[in-house]
Amino acid sequence: MRKPNPEMDASDFVLLADYVPSVIQEIRYHTTYNFIGDRIDGYEDPVALCTRECARALKSVASELFVQGYRLKVFDAYRPSMAVKHFVLWGIEDADQRMKPYFYPDIDKTETFKLGYIAARSSHSRGSTVDLALLDMATGREVDMGSPFDLFGPISHPSYTGVTDEQREMRMLLQRTMVRNGFEPYDCEWWHFTLADEPYPDRAFNFPVAVASVRA
């Protein structure tokens, strides 16, 4: 009898929107508007998946921010290993740099891994990491954080001092709320957080980002 592949076991994963109905989802890697310029392998549906534990923590985050006038806007959550492989092959083999002006204008493509903006082994593949921003309910617009999602450069570091006081305060509001609810920030990207007590710290998953993965 063939043993089940643990990398394909989505039994502890959920649709984030089932736990946080107010979430705005802009799953960039399901589109061509990302640092590669193509839809990324494994992104079959424009939905955010994550572990149940991560979704519960984000529900608490969303509740705190909602009463302050903000909604969560998610760009990425669970990322299959096949997507990470797509990133790696692009980084070492693909000469295409058509998205450079938008996502890495001030650094060489070969530096994206060395500087920590892309990882050969991503925490996203463990299912409890999320990339997100805030949406201001008063204006209906994404909050200005000083740099857009996936802009690779020092300006995207949470500690960067060259942003305005208001932009820094919005970064810190997001970070404080995430940390208070059990997430750890990442020093290269203001949008990136990992659940500190993640259920699968040593396992990378590889099922596709698709509704069917968690509702089969």
C-alpha positions in Angstrom: 0.0 0.0 0.0 1.3 3.4 -1.0 2.1 5.7 1.9 0.5 9.1 1.9 2.8 12.0 1.0 2.9 14.4 4.0 3.8 17.3 1.7 0.3 17.0 0.2 -1.6 16.7 3.5 -3.8 19.8 3.7 -6.0 18.5 6.5 -4.9 21.2 9.0 -5.2 24.0 6.4 -8.2 26.4 5.9 -9.3 29.2 3.7 -8.4 32.4 5.6 -11.7 34.0 4.4 -13.7 31.4 6.3 -12.1 32.7 9.6 -11.7 36.4 8.6 -14.7 37.3 6.3 -13.6 40.9 6.2 -10.2 40.1 4.7 -9.3 41.7 1.3 -7.3 39.2 -0.8 -5.0 40.3 -3.6 -3.0 37.2 -4.2 -0.2 38.6 -6.4 1.4 35.3 -7.3 -1.9 34.2 -8.9 -1.4 37.1 -11.3 1.3 38.4 -13.6 1.9 41.5 -11.5 4.7 40.2 -9.3 8.5 40.4 -9.4 8.7 37.6 -12.0 6.0 38.8 -14.3 4.2 35.4 -14.7 1.6 33.5 -12.6 3.6 31.4 -10.2 3.5 27.6 -10.2 1.0 26.2 -7.7 -1.3 29.2 -7.5 -4.5 27.8 -9.0 -7.0 30.0 -7.2 -6.7 33.6 -5.9 -7.2 32.6 -2.3 -5.2 32.7 0.9 -4.7 29.4 2.6 -3.0 28.9 6.0 -2.9 26.6 9.0 -6.0 26.6 11.2 -3.8 28.0 14.1 -2.6 30.9 11.8 -6.2 31.7 10.7 -7.4 31.8 14.4 -4.6 34.3 15.3 -5.3 36.4 12.2 -9.0 36.5 13.3 -7.9 38.2 16.5 -5.7 40.6 14.6 -8.5 41.5 12.3 -10.9 42.1 15.2 -8.5 44.5 16.9 -7.9 46.5 13.7 -11.5 46.5 12.6 -12.5 48.6 15.6 -9.8 51.1 14.7 -11.1 51.4 11.2 -8.9 49.0 9.3 -9.3 45.7 7.4 -6.5 43.2 6.6 -5.3 43.0 3.0 -3.5 39.8 2.3 -1.0 39.4 -0.6 0.2 35.9 0.2 -0.1 33.2 2.9 0.7 29.5 2.3 3.1 29.1 -0.6 3.8 25.6 -2.0 7.3 24.3 -2.5 6.7 24.3 -6.2 6.3 28.0 -6.1 9.5 28.5 -4.2 11.3 26.3 -6.8 9.8 28.7 -9.5 11.4 31.6 -7.6 14.8 29.9 -7.3 14.9 28.9 -11.0 14.0 32.4 -12.0 16.8 33.7 -9.8 19.6 31.5 -11.1 18.6 30.6 -14.6 16.2 33.2 -16.1 17.7 36.3 -17.7 14.3 38.0 -17.8 14.2 41.2 -15.8 11.1 42.9 -17.2 9.7 43.6 -13.7 12.9 45.1 -12.3 11.6 48.8 -12.5 8.6 47.8 -10.3 10.0 45.4 -7.7 13.8 45.6 -7.5 14.9 48.9 -9.2 17.9 49.6 -7.0 19.4 46.1 -6.6 20.8 43.5 -9.0 18.6 40.5 -9.5 21.3 38.2 -8.3 21.3 39.9 -4.9 17.6 39.2 -4.1 18.5 36.0 -2.4 21.7 37.2 -0.6 19.8 40.2 0.8 17.0 38.2 2.2 14.1 39.2 -0.1 13.7 35.7 -1.6 14.4 32.5 0.2 15.4 29.1 -1.3 13.4 27.6 1.6 10.4 29.7 2.5 8.6 29.9 5.8 5.5 30.4 3.7 5.6 26.7 2.8 5.1 25.8 6.4 1.6 27.4 6.3 1.8 29.9 9.1 3.4 32.9 7.4 1.5 35.7 5.9 2.2 38.8 3.8 -0.3 41.6 4.5 -1.1 45.3 4.7 -4.0 47.5 6.0 -7.0 48.9 4.2 -8.4 52.1 5.6 -12.2 51.6 5.7 -12.8 55.4 5.7 -11.1 55.9 2.3 -11.5 52.3 0.9 -7.8 52.4 0.0 -4.7 50.5 1.0 -2.8 52.4 3.8 0.4 54.0 2.6 3.3 52.1 4.3 6.1 54.0 2.5 6.8 51.2 0.0 4.5 48.7 -1.8 4.4 45.0 -1.2 7.4 43.1 -2.6 9.5 46.1 -3.3 13.0 44.7 -2.7 15.2 47.3 -1.0 16.0 49.0 2.3 12.9 51.2 2.2 10.8 48.0 2.9 12.7 47.2 6.1 10.4 47.9 9.1 13.2 49.9 10.8 13.9 52.1 7.7 13.9 55.7 8.9 13.5 57.4 5.5 9.7 57.1 5.5 7.3 59.7 6.9 6.2 59.7 10.5 2.7 58.6 9.4 4.0 55.8 7.2 6.2 54.5 10.1 3.3 54.7 12.5 1.2 52.6 10.2 4.0 50.0 9.9 4.3 49.9 13.7 0.5 49.7 14.2 0.5 46.6 12.0 3.6 45.1 13.6 2.4 45.8 17.2 -1.0 44.2 16.5 0.5 41.1 14.8 3.1 40.6 17.6 0.5 41.0 20.3 -1.4 38.1 18.7 1.5 35.7 18.5 3.3 36.6 15.2 7.0 37.4 14.7 8.0 40.2 12.2 10.8 39.9 9.6 13.5 42.6 9.5 13.6 42.9 5.7 9.9 43.3 4.9 7.3 45.3 6.8 4.5 43.0 5.5 5.9 39.6 6.5 4.9 37.8 9.7 5.2 34.2 10.9 3.2 32.6 13.8 5.7 32.1 16.6 4.1 28.9 17.8 3.6 27.5 14.3 2.3 23.9 14.1 4.7 22.7 11.4 8.1 24.4 12.1 10.0 21.6 10.2 7.7 20.7 7.4 7.3 22.2 3.9 4.0 21.5 2.1 3.5 21.3 -1.7 -0.2 21.0 -2.4 -1.5 23.8 -4.7 -3.1 27.0 -3.5 -6.7 26.1 -4.4 -10.1 25.9 -2.8 -10.2 22.2 -3.7 -7.0 21.6 -1.6 -8.9 22.3 1.6 -12.4 21.3 0.6 -11.7 18.1 -1.3 
